[in-house]
């Protein structure tokens, strides 16, 4: 039954571009993260607790979103249209599958702003969806850095089906490291990785330079053919910048 449920969830997710889905027993994940990020925080007296990680690679998820907004006028006027679309897909296409199988299921989203959450980057590594990188984002062998975690399902079922990226760690063996020279802020280094304060300060003070895309991410040698479409890149960059501004105002803005 557990294998059938995972197969059905993958089939339901595919038309929406959610093409990276894997599952692991929750104790394996819980042992690797701090107490605040453990699956037990979501309650439920599950006998067999597993976590299904749901991500997208490439631009198909964005194209599905654009089809949805085209068919639903006004959707893009919402404060968080892409997040709301994600919820709609998960709750309409996936949760009913768990209910039909008699499996208790709790959805979790990376964009939850309060309450319990999961460490999605750690989950992605343990579930074999992606590995670490110098860029501060995880990378997939096929899609490179052009992936994003959209949701997770904590289910009362024993599922152990990690993806093929388990143990993937490409940066130490990369000879090109074009991401380092491409960053105009000098915020990517080997082996230190991503210098978050330097990146944030540069992006806020030089908004037009990084508004269309992250040059360092675009320079990664993995999966360049799967790069997000320009309108998707701009969408994410704009929202990331808005999230960075409060930190900059509090910590970096020059005082007269």
Secondary structure as UniProt FT lines:
FT   HELIX           2..14
FT   TURN            15..17
FT   STRAND          20..25
FT   HELIX           26..30
FT   TURN            31..32
FT   HELIX           35..37
FT   HELIX           39..42
FT   STRAND          49..57
FT   HELIX           60..71
FT   TURN            73..74
FT   HELIX           75..77
FT   TURN            79..80
FT   HELIX           81..89
FT   HELIX           90..94
FT   HELIX           95..100
FT   TURN            101..102
FT   STRAND          105..108
FT   TURN            110..111
FT   HELIX           120..126
FT   TURN            127..128
FT   TURN            134..135
FT   STRAND          139..140
FT   TURN            141..143
FT   STRAND          147..156
FT   TURN            164..167
FT   HELIX           171..173
FT   HELIX           178..182
FT   TURN            184..185
FT   STRAND          188..189
FT   TURN            190..192
FT   STRAND          193..194
FT   HELIX           196..205
FT   HELIX           207..211
FT   HELIX           215..218
FT   HELIX           224..226
FT   HELIX           230..251
//
